């Protein structure tokens, strides 16, 4: 890459990063929501959203300049499809979490810089925006793919869930995966476990809102020491963040009832390090530097893997944990690779 090309790439990245921050301004202040029902002037947006009119005008003009809004005279409106992308949380096109990610990692970057010097970590609990960003990014997949595509791809697991049974959802975050399973399979009970207390509080609210709190419970717990007996244990995009992944999988194996399985989904990255990498792997590496590795280092880990969890590494962990023949499943997804352990 030439110096000119690298400079152009960094300039483009700067534009994108700043625009993501303005998206988060619009999301947090409810500005996109105020525009959902039709065009507004700066004065009308300021009144509807309860913000200052001068700031409203600058944001509207910037959003139109970026192509997120259209303008006619002094009135601004969402471009076609913007509601699906920016407002429909849980919808298949939702990408509003991108701004949360950008702001979340930027706020903690000074702490990460210091962690580079000391070798310490940055606790996951401090990544508030990122916590919500992860939930917002993954929720559409849980709502639209988990029980319609992923689980049916493993007929033995789907058949067991149709018959009932107990599910343990390790690293459940804000509970959208646990709730999606409960909604699709009315005969099961689900227990979600996560180390982050803030996520567990939110997960209980999500389950209550979905009307499944009688069958879905959540616990603040270490995945390496949680107890019980389960027909299915799931770990969705969480194993790479766990400080003792082999211990987690070994514990999960002891919790399985006869015929049970562990279903793991984690990052779809190359089996070996290559550079330059594709866009998805670039994203994962950047996230690893700024979030996943620092958060894991804060836990006094046995292993601090970071975001880049390659298939050979995960399969090796599974064998070390006592699973004799872990398998990669043929489930197609741009971001995740799936594994069945039994």
C-alpha positions in Angstrom: 0.0 0.0 0.0 1.4 3.4 -0.9 1.6 6.3 1.5 -1.2 8.1 -0.5 -3.5 5.1 -0.4 -2.9 4.6 3.3 -3.6 8.3 4.0 -6.8 8.1 2.0 -7.9 5.0 3.9 -7.3 6.6 7.2 -9.2 9.7 6.1 -12.2 7.5 5.1 -12.0 5.7 8.4 -12.1 9.1 10.2 -15.2 10.1 8.4 -16.9 6.8 9.2 -15.9 6.9 12.9 -17.2 10.5 13.3 -20.4 9.7 11.5 -21.0 6.7 13.8 -20.7 9.0 16.7 -23.4 11.3 15.2 -25.6 8.2 14.7 -25.2 7.5 18.4 -26.2 11.1 19.2 -29.4 10.6 17.1 -30.1 7.3 18.7 -29.6 8.3 22.3 -31.5 11.5 22.0 -34.4 9.9 20.1 -33.9 12.1 17.0 -34.4 9.3 14.5 -37.5 8.2 16.4 -38.9 11.8 16.2 -38.4 11.7 12.4 -40.1 8.4 12.0 -43.5 9.8 11.3 -42.4 12.4 8.7 -40.3 15.4 7.8 -39.4 17.9 10.5 -37.7 21.3 10.6 -35.0 22.1 13.1 -37.5 23.9 15.3 -40.0 21.0 15.1 -37.3 18.4 15.9 -36.0 20.5 18.8 -39.5 20.6 20.3 -40.3 16.9 19.6 -37.1 15.6 21.1 -36.6 18.2 23.8 -33.2 19.5 22.5 -31.7 22.9 21.7 -32.8 24.2 18.2 -29.3 25.3 17.1 -27.9 21.8 17.8 -30.9 20.3 16.1 -30.2 22.3 12.9 -26.5 21.3 12.8 -27.3 17.6 13.4 -30.0 17.6 10.7 -27.7 19.2 8.2 -24.8 16.9 9.0 -27.1 13.8 8.7 -28.3 15.1 5.3 -24.8 15.7 4.2 -23.9 12.1 5.2 -26.8 10.8 3.2 -28.9 9.5 6.2 -31.6 12.1 5.8 -33.2 13.9 2.8 -34.0 17.6 2.8 -36.7 19.6 1.1 -36.7 23.3 1.9 -36.2 23.5 5.6 -37.7 20.0 6.4 -35.6 16.9 6.9 -36.8 13.2 6.6 -35.3 9.8 7.0 -34.1 8.2 3.8 -36.0 5.0 2.7 -35.0 2.1 4.8 -33.6 4.2 7.6 -36.3 3.2 10.1 -35.4 -0.5 9.6 -31.7 0.1 10.0 -31.7 2.7 12.8 -34.9 2.2 14.8 -36.2 -1.4 14.4 -34.2 -3.0 17.2 -34.4 -6.8 16.8 -35.4 -6.4 13.1 -33.3 -8.2 10.5 -31.8 -5.0 9.1 -31.1 -3.3 12.4 -27.6 -1.8 12.6 -28.1 1.0 15.0 -25.7 -0.7 17.5 -22.8 0.4 15.3 -22.8 3.8 16.9 -22.9 2.3 20.4 -19.8 0.2 19.5 -17.8 3.2 18.2 -18.6 5.4 21.2 -18.1 2.6 23.7 -14.6 1.6 22.5 -13.6 5.3 22.1 -14.5 6.2 25.6 -12.3 3.4 27.0 -9.4 3.8 24.6 -7.4 5.9 27.1 -7.8 3.1 29.6 -6.7 0.5 27.0 -3.5 2.6 26.3 -2.7 2.5 30.0 -3.3 -1.2 30.1 -0.8 -1.7 27.3 1.8 -0.1 29.6 0.9 -2.0 32.7 -0.3 -5.4 31.4 -3.5 -5.0 33.4 -7.0 -5.2 32.0 -10.1 -3.0 31.7 -13.2 -4.6 33.4 -16.1 -5.6 31.1 -18.4 -3.7 33.5 -16.9 -0.4 32.4 -17.8 -1.0 28.7 -21.4 0.2 29.1 -22.0 1.3 25.5 -20.3 -1.8 24.2 -22.4 -4.1 26.3 -25.5 -2.6 24.7 -23.9 -2.6 21.3 -23.2 -6.3 21.5 -26.8 -7.0 22.5 -28.1 -4.8 19.8 -25.9 -6.4 17.1 -26.7 -10.0 18.1 -30.4 -9.6 18.9 -31.5 -9.7 15.2 -29.7 -13.0 14.7 -31.2 -14.5 17.8 -34.7 -13.3 16.9 -34.6 -14.4 13.3 -32.0 -17.1 12.9 -31.4 -19.0 16.1 -34.5 -21.1 16.1 -35.4 -21.0 12.4 -32.0 -21.8 10.9 -29.3 -22.7 13.5 -31.1 -25.1 15.8 -32.9 -26.9 12.9 -29.5 -27.5 11.3 -28.9 -30.0 14.1 -32.0 -32.2 14.1 -31.1 -34.1 17.2 -30.9 -30.9 19.2 -34.2 -29.5 17.8 -36.0 -32.8 18.5 -34.8 -32.7 22.1 -36.0 -29.1 22.5 -39.4 -29.9 21.0 -39.8 -32.6 23.7 -38.8 -30.3 26.5 -35.8 -30.3 28.7 -33.4 -27.8 30.4 -31.1 -25.4 28.6 -28.1 -23.5 30.1 -27.1 -20.4 28.2 -23.6 -19.5 29.2 -22.4 -15.9 28.7 -26.1 -15.0 28.0 -25.5 -11.2 28.1 -28.8 -9.4 28.1 -30.7 -12.6 27.6 -32.0 -12.3 24.0 -30.7 -15.8 23.1 -32.3 -17.3 26.2 -35.6 -15.6 25.5 -35.6 -16.6 21.8 -35.1 -20.2 22.7 -37.9 -20.1 25.3 -40.3 -18.5 22.8 -39.7 -21.1 20.1 -39.7 -24.1 22.4 -42.6 -23.8 24.9 -41.7 -27.0 26.7 -38.2 -26.0 27.8 -36.8 -24.1 30.7 -33.8 -21.9 30.2 -31.2 -20.7 32.7 -28.9 -17.9 31.6 -25.6 -17.2 33.3 -23.2 -14.3 33.0 -20.5 -12.6 35.1 -21.8 -9.1 34.3 -24.4 -8.1 36.9 -25.7 -5.2 34.7 -26.4 -7.6 31.8 -28.3 -10.0 34.1 -30.5 -7.2 35.4 -31.3 -6.3 31.8 -31.9 -9.9 30.9 -34.5 -10.3 33.5 -36.3 -7.3 32.2 -36.1 -8.7 28.6 -37.6 -12.1 29.8 -40.4 -10.3 31.7 -41.3 -8.2 28.7 -41.4 -11.3 26.5 -43.7 -13.1 28.9 -41.4 -16.0 29.6 -40.0 -15.1 33.0 -41.8 -18.2 34.4 -39.5 -20.5 32.3 -36.4 -18.3 31.9 -34.1 -17.4 34.9 -30.8 -15.6 35.0 -27.9 -15.9 37.4 -24.7 -13.9 38.0 -22.2 -16.8 37.8 -18.8 -17.9 36.6 -19.4 -20.3 33.6 -16.6 -22.5 34.9 -18.4 -23.2 38.2 -22.1 -23.0 37.4 -24.1 -26.1 38.4 -27.2 -28.1 37.4 -28.2 -30.8 34.9 -29.0 -29.8 31.3 -30.0 -31.3 27.9 -28.4 -28.4 26.0 -25.7 -25.9 26.9 -25.2 -22.9 24.6 -22.3 -20.5 24.4 -23.0 -17.8 21.8 -20.0 -15.5 21.0 -18.8 -15.6 24.6 -16.2 -18.4 24.9 -13.4 -16.2 23.5 -14.1 -13.7 26.3 -13.9 -16.3 29.1 -10.6 -16.4 31.1 -10.7 -20.2 31.5 -12.3 -21.6 28.4 -11.1 -25.2 28.9 -12.4 -25.1 32.5 -15.7 -23.7 31.2 -16.1 -26.5 28.6 -14.9 -29.2 31.1 -17.6 -28.0 33.6 -20.2 -27.9 30.9 -19.4 -31.6 30.0 -20.1 -32.6 33.6 -23.5 -30.8 33.5 -24.8 -32.5 30.4 -27.5 -35.2 30.8 -27.0 -38.4 28.7 -27.4 -37.5 25.0 -27.0 -33.8 25.7 -24.9 -31.4 23.6 -22.9 -28.2 23.9 -23.6 -25.8 21.1 -20.9 -23.1 20.6 -21.0 -20.2 18.2 -17.9 -18.0 18.0 -16.1 -15.8 15.5 -15.7 -16.9 11.9 -12.1 -16.2 11.3 -9.3 -17.8 9.3 -7.8 -21.0 10.7 -4.3 -19.3 10.5 -3.1 -15.7 10.8 -2.9 -14.0 7.5 -2.2 -10.3 6.6 -3.8 -8.3 5.2 -7.0 -9.9 6.3 -10.6 -9.6 5.1 -13.0 -7.0 6.4 -14.7 -9.2 9.1 -11.4 -10.3 10.5 -10.1 -6.7 10.5 -13.2 -5.8 12.5 -12.6 -8.7 15.0 -9.0 -7.8 15.5 -9.7 -4.1 16.1 -12.4 -5.2 18.6 -9.9 -7.5 20.3 -7.3 -4.8 20.8 -9.9 -2.3 22.2 -12.3 -4.5 24.1 -12.1 -8.3 24.3 -8.4 -8.7 25.3 -8.4 -5.9 27.9 -11.7 -7.2 29.4 -10.4 -10.7 29.7 -7.0 -9.6 31.1 -9.0 -7.9 33.9 -10.2 -11.3 35.1 -6.8 -12.8 36.0 -7.3 -15.3 33.2 -5.8 -18.7 32.6 -5.9 -17.8 28.9 -6.5 -14.4 27.4 -7.4 -15.3 23.9 -9.0 -12.1 22.5 -11.6 -12.0 19.9 -9.8 -14.1 17.3 -10.8 -17.6 18.2 -9.7 -19.9 15.3 -11.4 -23.2 14.7 -8.4 -25.4 15.5 -8.0 -23.5 18.8 -11.6 -24.1 19.9 -11.5 -27.7 18.8 -8.3 -28.2 20.8 -9.9 -26.6 23.9 -12.9 -29.0 23.5 -10.7 -32.1 23.4 -8.7 -30.9 26.4 -12.0 -30.5 28.2 -12.9 -34.1 27.5 -15.0 -34.0 24.4 -13.6 -36.7 22.2 -15.0 -35.7 18.8 -16.0 -32.0 18.7 -17.3 -31.0 15.3 -17.7 -27.9 13.2 -21.3 -27.6 12.0 -22.2 -26.6 8.4 -24.2 -23.5 9.4 -23.6 -20.6 7.2 -23.1 -17.2 8.9 -21.0 -14.2 7.9 -19.8 -13.6 11.4 -20.0 -16.8 13.4 -18.8 -20.4 13.1 -20.8 -23.1 15.0 -19.6 -26.2 16.9 -21.3 -29.2 18.5 -19.6 -30.8 21.5 -20.8 -34.1 23.0 
